[in-house]
Amino acid sequence: MNQGALPHDHGTFWEKHMDSIPKTDEFQTPSDIFRLLGDSSRLRIFWILCHCEECVINISAMMDMSSPAVSHHLKVLKAGRLIVSRRDGKEVYYRAADTKETALLHHMSEELLKITCPGTC
Protein backbone atom coordinates (compact mmCIF):
# COMPACT_ATOMS: atom_id res chain seq x y z
CA MET A 1 0.00 0.00 0.00
CA ASN A 2 1.16 3.50 -0.73
CA GLN A 3 2.36 5.00 2.59
CA GLY A 4 0.77 8.39 1.89
CA ALA A 5 -2.77 7.28 1.03
CA LEU A 6 -5.57 5.12 2.37
CA PRO A 7 -7.63 2.92 0.04
CA HIS A 8 -10.85 4.82 0.88
CA ASP A 9 -10.92 8.59 1.21
CA HIS A 10 -13.50 9.43 3.89
CA GLY A 11 -12.05 12.85 4.65
CA THR A 12 -10.81 11.77 8.09
CA PHE A 13 -7.87 13.04 10.10
CA TRP A 14 -5.53 10.13 9.27
CA GLU A 15 -5.99 10.46 5.56
CA LYS A 16 -4.25 13.82 5.81
CA HIS A 17 -1.65 12.73 8.39
CA MET A 18 -0.55 9.23 7.35
CA ASP A 19 3.12 10.20 7.60
CA SER A 20 2.61 11.04 11.30
CA ILE A 21 1.77 7.46 12.30
CA PRO A 22 4.80 5.97 14.09
CA LYS A 23 6.19 2.71 12.74
CA THR A 24 5.22 -0.51 14.53
CA ASP A 25 8.73 -1.01 15.94
CA GLU A 26 8.46 2.34 17.74
CA PHE A 27 5.71 0.79 19.91
CA GLN A 28 7.88 -2.17 20.96
CA THR A 29 9.35 -0.71 24.17
CA PRO A 30 6.01 0.46 25.61
CA SER A 31 4.47 -2.85 24.57
CA ASP A 32 7.21 -4.74 26.42
CA ILE A 33 6.68 -2.62 29.55
CA PHE A 34 2.92 -3.18 29.51
CA ARG A 35 3.54 -6.91 29.08
CA LEU A 36 5.72 -6.85 32.22
CA LEU A 37 2.88 -5.30 34.19
CA GLY A 38 0.22 -7.49 32.60
CA ASP A 39 0.18 -9.72 35.68
CA SER A 40 -1.78 -8.31 38.64
CA SER A 41 0.67 -9.70 41.21
CA ARG A 42 3.62 -8.17 39.38
CA LEU A 43 1.83 -4.83 39.09
CA ARG A 44 1.08 -4.91 42.82
CA ILE A 45 4.74 -5.70 43.63
CA PHE A 46 5.85 -2.86 41.37
CA TRP A 47 3.42 -0.48 43.09
CA ILE A 48 4.70 -1.51 46.54
CA LEU A 49 8.30 -0.94 45.43
CA CYS A 50 7.42 2.51 44.12
CA HIS A 51 6.92 3.52 47.75
CA CYS A 52 9.83 1.94 49.53
CA GLU A 53 12.68 -0.51 49.40
CA GLU A 54 11.88 -4.03 50.63
CA CYS A 55 13.38 -7.50 50.90
CA VAL A 56 11.84 -10.62 49.36
CA ILE A 57 10.61 -11.96 52.71
CA ASN A 58 8.67 -8.77 53.49
CA ILE A 59 7.28 -8.53 49.96
CA SER A 60 6.18 -12.18 50.25
CA ALA A 61 4.34 -11.40 53.48
CA MET A 62 2.65 -8.31 51.97
CA MET A 63 1.63 -10.29 48.89
CA ASP A 64 0.68 -13.46 50.79
CA MET A 65 2.82 -15.36 48.29
CA SER A 66 5.77 -17.73 48.58
CA SER A 67 9.27 -16.27 48.40
CA PRO A 68 10.07 -18.24 45.21
CA ALA A 69 6.95 -16.84 43.50
CA VAL A 70 7.85 -13.29 44.54
CA SER A 71 11.46 -13.84 43.45
CA HIS A 72 10.23 -14.88 40.01
CA HIS A 73 8.20 -11.66 39.65
CA LEU A 74 11.14 -9.59 40.90
CA LYS A 75 13.42 -11.22 38.35
CA VAL A 76 11.02 -10.30 35.53
CA LEU A 77 10.64 -6.70 36.77
CA LYS A 78 14.40 -6.33 37.18
CA ALA A 79 15.09 -7.73 33.70
CA GLY A 80 12.65 -5.12 32.39
CA ARG A 81 14.60 -2.42 34.27
CA LEU A 82 11.51 -1.36 36.24
CA ILE A 83 13.17 -2.18 39.57
CA VAL A 84 16.70 -2.22 40.94
CA SER A 85 18.29 -4.10 43.80
CA ARG A 86 21.08 -3.73 46.30
CA ARG A 87 22.71 -6.26 48.56
CA ASP A 88 23.35 -5.66 52.26
CA GLY A 89 25.12 -8.73 53.63
CA LYS A 90 22.93 -11.73 52.81
CA GLU A 91 19.81 -9.62 52.28
CA VAL A 92 18.79 -8.18 48.89
CA TYR A 93 16.56 -5.12 48.83
CA TYR A 94 14.43 -4.04 45.88
CA ARG A 95 12.91 -0.71 44.89
CA ALA A 96 11.47 0.91 41.78
CA ALA A 97 14.07 2.26 39.39
CA ASP A 98 14.45 6.02 39.46
CA THR A 99 13.39 6.69 35.88
CA LYS A 100 10.81 8.79 34.10
CA GLU A 101 9.14 5.60 32.84
CA THR A 102 8.67 4.11 36.29
CA ALA A 103 7.30 7.40 37.63
CA LEU A 104 4.79 7.51 34.78
CA LEU A 105 3.80 3.86 35.32
CA HIS A 106 3.41 4.47 39.05
CA HIS A 107 1.20 7.49 38.45
CA MET A 108 -0.82 5.69 35.77
CA SER A 109 -1.45 2.64 37.98
CA GLU A 110 -2.65 4.84 40.83
CA GLU A 111 -4.94 6.77 38.50
CA LEU A 112 -6.39 3.57 37.04
CA LEU A 113 -6.79 1.93 40.44
CA LYS A 114 -8.11 5.13 42.01
CA ILE A 115 -5.69 4.78 44.91
CA THR A 116 -3.23 7.19 46.43
CA CYS A 117 0.29 6.79 47.70
CA PRO A 118 0.55 5.89 51.36
CA GLY A 119 3.73 7.99 51.46
CA THR A 120 7.26 6.66 51.52
CA CYS A 121 8.94 4.28 53.91
OpenMM code with the backbone's topology and positions (N, CA, C; nanometers):
from openmm import Vec3, app, unit

residues = "MET ASN GLN GLY ALA LEU PRO HIS ASP HIS GLY THR PHE TRP GLU LYS HIS MET ASP SER ILE PRO LYS THR ASP GLU PHE GLN THR PRO SER ASP ILE PHE ARG LEU LEU GLY ASP SER SER ARG LEU ARG ILE PHE TRP ILE LEU CYS HIS CYS GLU GLU CYS VAL ILE ASN ILE SER ALA MET MET ASP MET SER SER PRO ALA VAL SER HIS HIS LEU LYS VAL LEU LYS ALA GLY ARG LEU ILE VAL SER ARG ARG ASP GLY LYS GLU VAL TYR TYR ARG ALA ALA ASP THR LYS GLU THR ALA LEU LEU HIS HIS MET SER GLU GLU LEU LEU LYS ILE THR CYS PRO GLY THR CYS".split()
positions = [
    Vec3(0.0852, -0.1183, 0.0000),
    Vec3(0.0000, 0.0000, 0.0000),
    Vec3(0.0891, 0.1237, 0.0000),
    Vec3(0.0466, 0.2232, -0.0715),
    Vec3(0.1163, 0.3505, -0.0733),
    Vec3(0.1115, 0.4124, 0.0659),
    Vec3(0.2270, 0.4482, 0.1219),
    Vec3(0.2358, 0.5003, 0.2588),
    Vec3(0.1565, 0.6297, 0.2769),
    Vec3(0.1408, 0.7090, 0.1742),
    Vec3(0.0769, 0.8386, 0.1885),
    Vec3(-0.0729, 0.8405, 0.1647),
    Vec3(-0.1353, 0.7259, 0.1352),
    Vec3(-0.2771, 0.7278, 0.1030),
    Vec3(-0.3471, 0.6042, 0.1590),
    Vec3(-0.4737, 0.6231, 0.1942),
    Vec3(-0.5569, 0.5115, 0.2373),
    Vec3(-0.6418, 0.4672, 0.1188),
    Vec3(-0.6834, 0.3406, 0.1177),
    Vec3(-0.7627, 0.2921, 0.0038),
    Vec3(-0.8942, 0.3676, -0.0150),
    Vec3(-0.9578, 0.4088, 0.0969),
    Vec3(-1.0845, 0.4821, 0.0878),
    Vec3(-1.0663, 0.6209, 0.1470),
    Vec3(-1.1026, 0.7207, 0.0724),
    Vec3(-1.0917, 0.8590, 0.1205),
    Vec3(-1.2245, 0.9000, 0.1824),
    Vec3(-1.2294, 0.9032, 0.3168),
    Vec3(-1.3500, 0.9433, 0.3889),
    Vec3(-1.3362, 1.0842, 0.4472),
    Vec3(-1.2261, 1.1496, 0.4148),
    Vec3(-1.2048, 1.2846, 0.4648),
    Vec3(-1.1719, 1.2882, 0.6136),
    Vec3(-1.1130, 1.1811, 0.6665),
    Vec3(-1.0813, 1.1766, 0.8089),
    Vec3(-0.9421, 1.2317, 0.8370),
    Vec3(-0.9143, 1.2487, 0.9627),
    Vec3(-0.7874, 1.3037, 1.0103),
    Vec3(-0.6683, 1.2265, 0.9548),
    Vec3(-0.6703, 1.0920, 0.9650),
    Vec3(-0.5534, 1.0127, 0.9274),
    Vec3(-0.5250, 1.0146, 0.7784),
    Vec3(-0.6237, 1.0392, 0.6997),
    Vec3(-0.5993, 1.0460, 0.5559),
    Vec3(-0.5100, 1.1635, 0.5199),
    Vec3(-0.5104, 1.2651, 0.6044),
    Vec3(-0.4251, 1.3823, 0.5811),
    Vec3(-0.2929, 1.3738, 0.6574),
    Vec3(-0.2825, 1.2800, 0.7518),
    Vec3(-0.1647, 1.2732, 0.8394),
    Vec3(-0.1022, 1.1336, 0.8447),
    Vec3(-0.1089, 1.0592, 0.7378),
    Vec3(-0.0549, 0.9226, 0.7354),
    Vec3(0.0936, 0.9186, 0.7704),
    Vec3(0.1677, 1.0188, 0.7326),
    Vec3(0.3115, 1.0202, 0.7604),
    Vec3(0.3417, 1.0413, 0.9082),
    Vec3(0.2417, 1.0801, 0.9870),
    Vec3(0.2609, 1.1037, 1.1304),
    Vec3(0.2447, 0.9771, 1.2144),
    Vec3(0.1970, 0.8704, 1.1550),
    Vec3(0.1765, 0.7462, 1.2302),
    Vec3(0.3124, 0.6811, 1.2538),
    Vec3(0.3503, 0.6618, 1.3814),
    Vec3(0.4797, 0.5970, 1.4092),
    Vec3(0.4820, 0.4540, 1.3542),
    Vec3(0.6009, 0.4075, 1.3219),
    Vec3(0.6187, 0.2707, 1.2738),
    Vec3(0.5919, 0.1724, 1.3881),
    Vec3(0.5546, 0.0512, 1.3546),
    Vec3(0.5223, -0.0515, 1.4533),
    Vec3(0.6360, -0.0744, 1.5513),
    Vec3(0.7603, -0.0750, 1.5043),
    Vec3(0.8730, -0.1008, 1.5943),
    Vec3(0.8908, 0.0088, 1.6996),
    Vec3(0.8376, 0.1275, 1.6752),
    Vec3(0.8456, 0.2342, 1.7742),
    Vec3(0.7548, 0.2080, 1.8948),
    Vec3(0.6605, 0.1158, 1.8821),
    Vec3(0.5705, 0.0792, 1.9912),
    Vec3(0.6233, -0.0399, 2.0722),
    Vec3(0.7377, -0.0957, 2.0325),
    Vec3(0.7877, -0.2170, 2.0961),
    Vec3(0.8230, -0.1966, 2.2437),
    Vec3(0.8956, -0.0915, 2.2777),
    Vec3(0.9347, -0.0706, 2.4175),
    Vec3(0.8136, -0.0521, 2.5080),
    Vec3(0.7194, 0.0367, 2.4748),
    Vec3(0.6013, 0.0460, 2.5613),
    Vec3(0.5237, -0.0848, 2.5684),
    Vec3(0.5164, -0.1568, 2.4579),
    Vec3(0.4467, -0.2850, 2.4574),
    Vec3(0.5136, -0.3833, 2.5532),
    Vec3(0.6464, -0.3865, 2.5516),
    Vec3(0.7209, -0.4743, 2.6423),
    Vec3(0.6965, -0.4365, 2.7881),
    Vec3(0.6921, -0.3076, 2.8180),
    Vec3(0.6678, -0.2619, 2.9550),
    Vec3(0.5279, -0.3009, 3.0001),
    Vec3(0.4295, -0.2798, 2.9142),
    Vec3(0.2923, -0.3176, 2.9509),
    Vec3(0.2801, -0.4689, 2.9695),
    Vec3(0.3551, -0.5459, 2.8917),
    Vec3(0.3541, -0.6910, 2.9081),
    Vec3(0.4093, -0.7287, 3.0456),
    Vec3(0.5145, -0.6595, 3.0896),
    Vec3(0.5721, -0.6852, 3.2220),
    Vec3(0.4694, -0.6643, 3.3324),
    Vec3(0.3869, -0.5631, 3.3163),
    Vec3(0.2883, -0.5299, 3.4188),
    Vec3(0.1518, -0.5914, 3.3892),
    Vec3(0.1470, -0.6841, 3.2965),
    Vec3(0.0223, -0.7494, 3.2598),
    Vec3(-0.0240, -0.8543, 3.3593),
    Vec3(0.0534, -0.8781, 3.4622),
    Vec3(0.0180, -0.9720, 3.5680),
    Vec3(-0.0164, -0.8902, 3.6922),
    Vec3(-0.1334, -0.9148, 3.7513),
    Vec3(-0.1779, -0.8313, 3.8643),
    Vec3(-0.0849, -0.8411, 3.9850),
    Vec3(-0.0274, -0.9567, 4.0092),
    Vec3(0.0672, -0.9696, 4.1210),
    Vec3(0.1926, -0.8875, 4.0949),
    Vec3(0.2412, -0.8930, 3.9720),
    Vec3(0.3617, -0.8173, 3.9376),
    Vec3(0.3348, -0.6679, 3.9451),
    Vec3(0.2183, -0.6248, 3.8997),
    Vec3(0.1826, -0.4831, 3.9087),
    Vec3(0.1750, -0.4396, 4.0549),
    Vec3(0.1183, -0.5240, 4.1397),
    Vec3(0.1081, -0.4913, 4.2823),
    Vec3(0.2467, -0.4830, 4.3462),
    Vec3(0.3361, -0.5751, 4.3123),
    Vec3(0.4741, -0.5698, 4.3632),
    Vec3(0.5411, -0.4418, 4.3169),
    Vec3(0.5260, -0.4096, 4.1895),
    Vec3(0.5847, -0.2857, 4.1366),
    Vec3(0.5326, -0.1653, 4.2138),
    Vec3(0.4019, -0.1599, 4.2372),
    Vec3(0.3417, -0.0477, 4.3088),
    Vec3(0.3988, -0.0380, 4.4505),
    Vec3(0.4114, -0.1503, 4.5191),
    Vec3(0.4699, -0.1510, 4.6539),
    Vec3(0.6112, -0.0943, 4.6497),
    Vec3(0.6900, -0.1375, 4.5511),
    Vec3(0.8297, -0.0941, 4.5434),
    Vec3(0.8452, 0.0494, 4.4954),
    Vec3(0.7394, 0.1083, 4.4465),
    Vec3(0.7424, 0.2510, 4.4122),
    Vec3(0.7433, 0.3365, 4.5393),
    Vec3(0.7048, 0.2767, 4.6506),
    Vec3(0.6919, 0.3520, 4.7750),
    Vec3(0.8055, 0.3304, 4.8727),
    Vec3(0.8703, 0.2167, 4.8638),
    Vec3(0.9832, 0.1936, 4.9527),
    Vec3(1.0640, 0.0734, 4.9058),
    Vec3(1.1777, 0.0600, 4.9669),
    Vec3(1.2676, -0.0513, 4.9396),
    Vec3(1.2311, -0.1659, 5.0338),
    Vec3(1.2245, -0.2875, 4.9801),
    Vec3(1.1880, -0.4025, 5.0631),
    Vec3(1.2665, -0.5260, 5.0231),
    Vec3(1.2742, -0.6209, 5.1159),
    Vec3(1.3380, -0.7500, 5.0895),
    Vec3(1.2313, -0.8500, 5.0442),
    Vec3(1.2754, -0.9606, 4.9886),
    Vec3(1.1842, -1.0620, 4.9357),
    Vec3(1.0912, -1.1147, 5.0445),
    Vec3(1.1434, -1.1395, 5.1637),
    Vec3(1.0613, -1.1956, 5.2714),
    Vec3(0.9453, -1.1019, 5.3057),
    Vec3(0.9733, -0.9723, 5.3172),
    Vec3(0.8670, -0.8771, 5.3486),
    Vec3(0.7676, -0.8628, 5.2332),
    Vec3(0.8182, -0.8613, 5.1110),
    Vec3(0.7283, -0.8534, 4.9957),
    Vec3(0.6386, -0.9773, 4.9924),
    Vec3(0.6960, -1.0936, 5.0208),
    Vec3(0.6179, -1.2181, 5.0247),
    Vec3(0.5052, -1.2088, 5.1260),
    Vec3(0.5358, -1.1544, 5.2443),
    Vec3(0.4336, -1.1399, 5.3482),
    Vec3(0.3243, -1.0422, 5.3038),
    Vec3(0.3636, -0.9293, 5.2432),
    Vec3(0.2655, -0.8312, 5.1966),
    Vec3(0.1768, -0.8881, 5.0869),
    Vec3(0.2351, -0.9732, 5.0033),
    Vec3(0.1635, -1.0294, 4.8886),
    Vec3(0.0899, -1.1585, 4.9236),
    Vec3(0.1210, -1.2149, 5.0401),
    Vec3(0.0680, -1.3462, 5.0787),
    Vec3(0.1025, -1.4492, 4.9709),
    Vec3(0.2295, -1.4464, 4.9318),
    Vec3(0.2823, -1.5363, 4.8290),
    Vec3(0.4101, -1.6000, 4.8817),
    Vec3(0.4504, -1.7094, 4.8207),
    Vec3(0.5766, -1.7725, 4.8583),
    Vec3(0.6944, -1.6872, 4.8113),
    Vec3(0.8057, -1.6997, 4.8799),
    Vec3(0.9265, -1.6266, 4.8397),
    Vec3(0.9715, -1.6629, 4.6982),
    Vec3(0.9678, -1.7922, 4.6599),
    Vec3(1.0069, -1.8237, 4.5214),
    Vec3(0.9166, -1.7572, 4.4168),
    Vec3(0.7868, -1.7492, 4.4448),
    Vec3(0.6950, -1.6841, 4.3501),
    Vec3(0.7265, -1.5353, 4.3394),
    Vec3(0.7494, -1.4719, 4.4540),
    Vec3(0.7846, -1.3292, 4.4536),
    Vec3(0.9180, -1.3090, 4.3835),
    Vec3(1.0144, -1.3954, 4.4097),
    Vec3(1.1457, -1.3842, 4.3452),
    Vec3(1.1339, -1.3922, 4.1937),
    Vec3(1.0452, -1.4776, 4.1455),
    Vec3(1.0229, -1.4875, 4.0009),
    Vec3(0.9722, -1.3537, 3.9457),
    Vec3(0.8736, -1.2948, 4.0110),
    Vec3(0.8204, -1.1662, 3.9653),
    Vec3(0.9275, -1.0571, 3.9718),
    Vec3(1.0070, -1.0583, 4.0773),
    Vec3(1.1143, -0.9593, 4.0905),
    Vec3(1.2167, -0.9744, 3.9785),
    Vec3(1.2478, -1.0972, 3.9435),
    Vec3(1.3422, -1.1225, 3.8349),
    Vec3(1.2903, -1.0640, 3.7036),
    Vec3(1.1625, -1.0823, 3.6769),
    Vec3(1.1021, -1.0299, 3.5533),
    Vec3(1.1043, -0.8768, 3.5545),
    Vec3(1.0649, -0.8171, 3.6672),
    Vec3(1.0639, -0.6704, 3.6774),
    Vec3(1.2047, -0.6125, 3.6655),
    Vec3(1.3012, -0.6809, 3.7245),
    Vec3(1.4400, -0.6330, 3.7178),
    Vec3(1.4951, -0.6456, 3.5763),
    Vec3(1.4644, -0.7555, 3.5085),
    Vec3(1.5090, -0.7730, 3.3700),
    Vec3(1.4496, -0.6655, 3.2802),
    Vec3(1.3297, -0.6197, 3.3149),
    Vec3(1.2651, -0.5125, 3.2393),
    Vec3(1.3077, -0.3740, 3.2827),
    Vec3(1.4023, -0.3670, 3.3749),
    Vec3(1.4600, -0.2418, 3.4266),
    Vec3(1.3566, -0.1514, 3.4944),
    Vec3(1.2504, -0.2136, 3.5488),
    Vec3(1.1514, -0.1359, 3.6241),
    Vec3(1.1888, -0.1269, 3.7716),
    Vec3(1.2704, -0.2217, 3.8192),
    Vec3(1.3167, -0.2184, 3.9574),
    Vec3(1.4676, -0.2387, 3.9597),
    Vec3(1.5271, -0.2017, 4.0713),
    Vec3(1.6701, -0.2220, 4.0939),
    Vec3(1.6867, -0.2890, 4.2298),
    Vec3(1.8036, -0.3438, 4.2530),
    Vec3(1.8285, -0.4105, 4.3800),
    Vec3(1.9643, -0.3688, 4.4350),
    Vec3(1.9781, -0.3918, 4.5649),
    Vec3(2.1080, -0.3729, 4.6297),
    Vec3(2.1209, -0.4803, 4.7361),
    Vec3(2.2434, -0.5225, 4.7574),
    Vec3(2.2715, -0.6262, 4.8558),
    Vec3(2.3300, -0.5617, 4.9808),
    Vec3(2.2816, -0.6080, 5.0955),
    Vec3(2.3350, -0.5665, 5.2256),
    Vec3(2.3580, -0.6947, 5.3042),
    Vec3(2.4819, -0.7438, 5.3029),
    Vec3(2.5117, -0.8727, 5.3631),
    Vec3(2.4448, -0.9829, 5.2831),
    Vec3(2.3641, -1.0644, 5.3496),
    Vec3(2.2929, -1.1734, 5.2810),
    Vec3(2.1576, -1.1292, 5.2271),
    Vec3(2.1141, -1.0114, 5.2668),
    Vec3(1.9809, -0.9619, 5.2284),
    Vec3(1.9886, -0.8794, 5.1007),
    Vec3(1.8900, -0.8980, 5.0117),
    Vec3(1.8785, -0.8184, 4.8895),
    Vec3(1.7527, -0.7346, 4.9013),
    Vec3(1.7673, -0.6053, 4.8748),
    Vec3(1.6557, -0.5116, 4.8830),
    Vec3(1.6209, -0.4626, 4.7434),
    Vec3(1.4923, -0.4469, 4.7188),
    Vec3(1.4426, -0.4044, 4.5883),
    Vec3(1.3651, -0.2750, 4.6018),
    Vec3(1.3698, -0.1939, 4.4961),
    Vec3(1.2908, -0.0713, 4.4889),
    Vec3(1.2690, -0.0395, 4.3418),
    Vec3(1.1730, 0.0486, 4.3158),
    Vec3(1.1471, 0.0909, 4.1781),
    Vec3(1.2674, 0.1690, 4.1269),
    Vec3(1.2975, 0.1506, 4.0013),
    Vec3(1.4066, 0.2261, 3.9390),
    Vec3(1.3687, 0.3740, 3.9364),
    Vec3(1.4676, 0.4573, 3.9451),
    Vec3(1.4453, 0.6023, 3.9461),
    Vec3(1.4516, 0.6543, 3.8019),
    Vec3(1.3446, 0.6261, 3.7281),
    Vec3(1.3393, 0.6690, 3.5884),
    Vec3(1.2063, 0.7389, 3.5609),
    Vec3(1.2037, 0.8114, 3.4522),
    Vec3(1.0805, 0.8786, 3.4103),
    Vec3(0.9720, 0.7756, 3.3805),
    Vec3(1.0111, 0.6638, 3.3201),
    Vec3(0.9142, 0.5603, 3.2836),
    Vec3(0.8476, 0.5001, 3.4072),
    Vec3(0.9263, 0.4702, 3.5091),
    Vec3(0.8665, 0.4111, 3.6293),
    Vec3(0.7768, 0.5110, 3.7010),
    Vec3(0.8158, 0.6373, 3.7011),
    Vec3(0.7304, 0.7398, 3.7629),
    Vec3(0.5967, 0.7493, 3.6886),
    Vec3(0.6018, 0.7462, 3.5568),
    Vec3(0.4787, 0.7510, 3.4777),
    Vec3(0.3923, 0.6274, 3.5022),
    Vec3(0.4538, 0.5090, 3.5065),
    Vec3(0.3800, 0.3855, 3.5316),
    Vec3(0.3186, 0.3853, 3.6715),
    Vec3(0.3924, 0.4367, 3.7678),
    Vec3(0.3406, 0.4468, 3.9049),
    Vec3(0.2182, 0.5376, 3.9079),
    Vec3(0.2309, 0.6536, 3.8480),
    Vec3(0.1199, 0.7489, 3.8450),
    Vec3(0.0002, 0.6893, 3.7699),
    Vec3(0.0253, 0.6268, 3.6570),
    Vec3(-0.0820, 0.5688, 3.5770),
    Vec3(-0.1548, 0.4589, 3.6549),
    Vec3(-0.0793, 0.3723, 3.7229),
    Vec3(-0.1445, 0.2644, 3.7977),
    Vec3(-0.2305, 0.3201, 3.9104),
    Vec3(-0.1840, 0.4245, 3.9763),
    Vec3(-0.2649, 0.4841, 4.0827),
    Vec3(-0.3898, 0.5515, 4.0270),
    Vec3(-0.3772, 0.6146, 3.9127),
    Vec3(-0.4940, 0.6767, 3.8499),
    Vec3(-0.5959, 0.5701, 3.8096),
    Vec3(-0.5483, 0.4622, 3.7486),
    Vec3(-0.6391, 0.3567, 3.7038),
    Vec3(-0.7033, 0.2825, 3.8209),
    Vec3(-0.6277, 0.2634, 3.9267),
    Vec3(-0.6792, 0.1926, 4.0437),
    Vec3(-0.7558, 0.2833, 4.1385),
    Vec3(-0.7467, 0.4132, 4.1140),
    Vec3(-0.8114, 0.5135, 4.2009),
    Vec3(-0.7644, 0.4972, 4.3455),
    Vec3(-0.6311, 0.4870, 4.3602),
    Vec3(-0.5686, 0.4784, 4.4915),
    Vec3(-0.4646, 0.5884, 4.5027),
    Vec3(-0.4248, 0.6174, 4.6223),
    Vec3(-0.3226, 0.7191, 4.6428),
    Vec3(-0.2039, 0.6586, 4.7167),
    Vec3(-0.0932, 0.7236, 4.7026),
    Vec3(0.0294, 0.6788, 4.7696),
    Vec3(0.0098, 0.6857, 4.9209),
    Vec3(0.0579, 0.5834, 4.9906),
    Vec3(0.0549, 0.5891, 5.1365),
    Vec3(0.1670, 0.6759, 5.1906),
    Vec3(0.2547, 0.7242, 5.1045),
    Vec3(0.3727, 0.7986, 5.1458),
    Vec3(0.4936, 0.7134, 5.1144),
    Vec3(0.6060, 0.7444, 5.1731),
    Vec3(0.7260, 0.6658, 5.1522),
    Vec3(0.7696, 0.6044, 5.2827),
    Vec3(0.8464, 0.5002, 5.2724),
    Vec3(0.8942, 0.4277, 5.3912),
    Vec3(1.0079, 0.5025, 5.4587),
] * unit.nanometer
topology = app.Topology()
chain = topology.addChain("A")
for resn in residues:
    res = topology.addResidue(resn, chain)
    for name in ("N", "CA", "C"):
        topology.addAtom(name, app.Element.getBySymbol(name[0]), res)
